[in-house]
Amino acid sequence: MAVGHGRGGLDLGLGPVTLSWTVAILGFVGYMAASRKDVQRDNTP
């Protein structure tokens, strides 16, 4: 995504692509931490 069109990319630049991925990853990790959807509950009696 960051590389030029000649190399098969979208020519968006390294800074914006890095920032976008960082925000996306932090958002996903924050969501998983807050919702605790990734934690298995122990259902043993």
Sine and cosine of phi, psi and omega as CSV:
sin_phi,cos_phi,sin_psi,cos_psi,sin_omega,cos_omega
0.00,0.00,-0.53,0.85,-0.08,-1.00
-1.00,0.09,-0.42,0.91,-0.08,-1.00
-0.99,0.17,0.23,-0.97,-0.05,-1.00
-0.93,0.36,0.21,-0.98,-0.01,-1.00
-0.88,0.47,-0.57,0.82,0.00,-1.00
-0.89,0.45,-0.41,0.91,0.01,-1.00
-0.98,-0.21,0.17,0.99,0.07,-1.00
1.00,0.00,0.25,0.97,-0.02,-1.00
-0.98,-0.21,-0.11,-0.99,-0.01,-1.00
-0.99,-0.17,-0.06,1.00,0.04,-1.00
0.85,0.53,0.70,0.71,0.00,-1.00
-1.00,-0.01,-0.32,0.95,-0.01,-1.00
0.99,-0.12,0.49,-0.87,-0.08,-1.00
-0.93,0.35,-0.65,0.76,-0.04,-1.00
-0.88,0.47,-0.81,0.58,-0.01,-1.00
-0.89,0.45,-0.59,0.81,0.01,-1.00
-0.93,0.38,-0.69,0.72,0.03,-1.00
-0.88,0.47,-0.70,0.71,0.01,-1.00
-0.89,0.45,-0.67,0.74,0.01,-1.00
-0.89,0.46,-0.72,0.69,0.00,-1.00
-0.92,0.40,-0.62,0.79,0.02,-1.00
-0.89,0.46,-0.71,0.71,0.02,-1.00
-0.90,0.44,-0.67,0.74,0.00,-1.00
-0.90,0.45,-0.71,0.71,-0.02,-1.00
-0.92,0.39,-0.71,0.70,0.02,-1.00
-0.89,0.45,-0.60,0.80,0.05,-1.00
-0.90,0.43,-0.68,0.73,0.01,-1.00
-0.91,0.41,-0.70,0.71,0.01,-1.00
-0.90,0.44,-0.66,0.75,0.04,-1.00
-0.89,0.45,-0.66,0.76,0.03,-1.00
-0.89,0.45,-0.72,0.69,-0.01,-1.00
-0.90,0.43,-0.61,0.79,0.00,-1.00
-0.93,0.37,-0.64,0.77,-0.04,-1.00
-0.97,0.26,-0.63,0.77,-0.06,-1.00
-0.99,0.10,-0.38,0.92,-0.03,-1.00
0.83,0.55,0.51,0.86,0.02,-1.00
-0.94,0.33,-0.28,0.96,-0.02,-1.00
-1.00,-0.04,0.00,1.00,-0.03,-1.00
-0.99,-0.11,0.81,-0.58,0.05,-1.00
-0.99,0.11,0.69,-0.72,0.01,-1.00
-1.00,0.00,0.58,-0.81,0.03,-1.00
-1.00,0.06,0.92,-0.39,-0.06,-1.00
-0.98,-0.21,0.33,0.94,0.00,-1.00
-0.98,0.21,0.65,-0.76,0.00,-1.00
-0.96,0.29,0.00,0.00,0.00,0.00
